[in-house]
Amino acid sequence: MTGEFLAFIVLAISAIGGGILMLNLQRVIHMVIALVFTFISIAGLYVMLHAEFVAAVQVLIYSGAITILMLFGIMLTKHNDTSEPKASRGRTLLVVFGILAFGVSVYLGIYDLDFGGQATELHVNNTEKIGIELFAKYVIPFELTSVVLLVALIGAIILAKKDNEEEANEE
C-alpha cells in the first residue's frame, strides 16, 4: 500500500463521511459545516490528480464563497430550526437499496473501461494552460459571464429592497 493510495482512501472516506453527515445532521448550520468538510476533501482529491488550479478554485469558491452564501441565506430567511420527523424503516431500507444498486451499476459500468494511453504531460503547467485558453479563446464568454453575474447581483439587491419596503409598509 503506497502513501498515495492511503491518502486517496482517507480523502475519499472523509468526503463520503461529510456527505453522509450532511444528510443525517439535524441543524442546518451543522449540515453546512459537513458540506465544507466534503468540499475540502474533494479539493484534496483534485490535488492528488495534479489539478492544483481546480483544487484552489474548489477551496476558494465552494468551501469559501458558496458556504458563506448558504449561511447568509439561512440567516436572512429567518429559518426556523424545527426537526423533521424521522423516516420510516421501509423508506430507509429503500434508500439503502437504491444506493447499493447505484454503486453496483457504477462499478459494472467502469470495470472494463479502457481509457487508452495515459497522458504524461497533462499536469505540467496546467494553471498557465487554463489561463491561456481562458483569456485567448474564451475571453468573450468569460466577460459575458461576469455581466450576467453582475445583473443577477443587482436583481437580488432590488428584490431584497422591495421585500424590506413591503415589510416596512405593512408595519
N, C-alpha and C positions, 0 to 999 in steps of 0.2 A: 504494500500500500504506500503510494507516494504522498508527499505533502500536498501536492496539487489536488489529488483525489480526496484527501481528508478535508481540505479547505472547501472543496465543492460540496461534500456531504454536509459539512457544518452549515454552510451558507444556504443550501437547499432546504435542510431541515428547519433552519430558522425562518426562511421565507414562508414555508408551508405552515410552520407553527404560528407565525404572525397572522397569516390569513385565517387560520382556524380560531385563534384568539379573537380576531376582529369579528368573526361571525358569532362567537359564543359569549362575548362580554355583554354586560347589561348597560353600562353607562356609555354614552356617545363619545365622551372625551377619551375614555379608555380605548374605545374602538379606533379612534384616530391615532392614538399612540401606537397601537398594534399595527396599524397600517403604515406608519412611519418605519417601524421595525422591519416590515416586509419590504418597503421601498429600499431601505439601506442594504438589506441582504441581497436584493436583486442588483443593486449597484455593485456590490462585491462580486457577483457572478459576471457582470459586464467587465470588470477589471480582469478577471480570470480569462476572459475571451479576448484580451488585449484591445478592448474598446473603451479606452480611458475617457474619450470625449463623451460617449454615451453615458458612462458611469457618472461623470461630473454633471451632466445635464439631469440625470436621474436624481442625484442628490440635491442639486440646486432647484430644479423645477418641481419635482414631485415631493421630495421629502421636505422641501422648504416652502415654496410658494403655494402649492396646492393644499398642503396641510394647514397653512395659515389661513388660506381662503375658506377651507372647511370649518375651521374654528371660528372665524368671523361669522360665517353663515349660521353656525349653531348659536352663537351669542346674539346675533341680530334678529333671529326668528323667534326669540322668546321660547325656546324649546323646553317643553315640559319633560322631565326625565322620568316618565312613568314606565314601568316594566310591562312588557307584553306577556300574555300567558304562554306557558311552555307548550311546545308542540307535542302532539300525541306520539305514543311509541310506534304506531304504524307509520306515521309520516316520517319519523326519524329513520326507521328501517328502509323506507322507500328512498330517502335521500342517500343513505349509505350505499344501497344497491345501485343507485344511479351513478354515484361517484366511482364505485368499483367497475361498473360497466364502461364508463368513460375511460378510466385508467387502462383497462384491458384493451379497449379499441385503439387507444393511442399507442400502446405497446405493440399491438399487432400491426398497426399502420407503419411504424418506424423500424420494426425488427429487421426486415430485409432491405431497408432503404440504402441505395448506393448514391453517394454524393460525387463520385468521380475522383479526380485528382485533388489533392489538398493544396490550397494556395499557401505559399510560404512567405510571400512578401506583402500580404494583405494588411497586416497590422503596423507596418513601418510608416511613420509619419501620418497616421490616419486623421489626426485633428487638422493638420495642414491640408490634406487632400479634401476633407469635408469643407473647409473654409474656401478653398479654391473653387470647388464645384458650386458652392452656395452663392458666392459673390461673382462668379464668372458666368455660369449658365442660368442660374435661378434667381437673379437679383430682382427681377420684376415681381415674381410670385412672393418673394421674401418681403418686399416693400408693401405689396397689396395685403399680405397677412397682417403687417403692423397697422395698416389703415383700418382693416376690419376689426382688429382688437381695440383700437382707439375708439371707433364708432360704438362698439359694444360697451366699453367703459363709460362713454358719455351717456349712452342709453340707460345703463344701470344707475348712474347718478341721477338722471332725470326722473326715472321711475321711483327711486328711493325718496327723492324730494317731493314728488306728488303724494306718496304714501304719508310722509310726515305732515304735509299740508292738510290732507284729508283728516288725519287723526287730530290735528290742532283745531280744525273746524268743527269736528264732532264734539269736542270738549267744550 
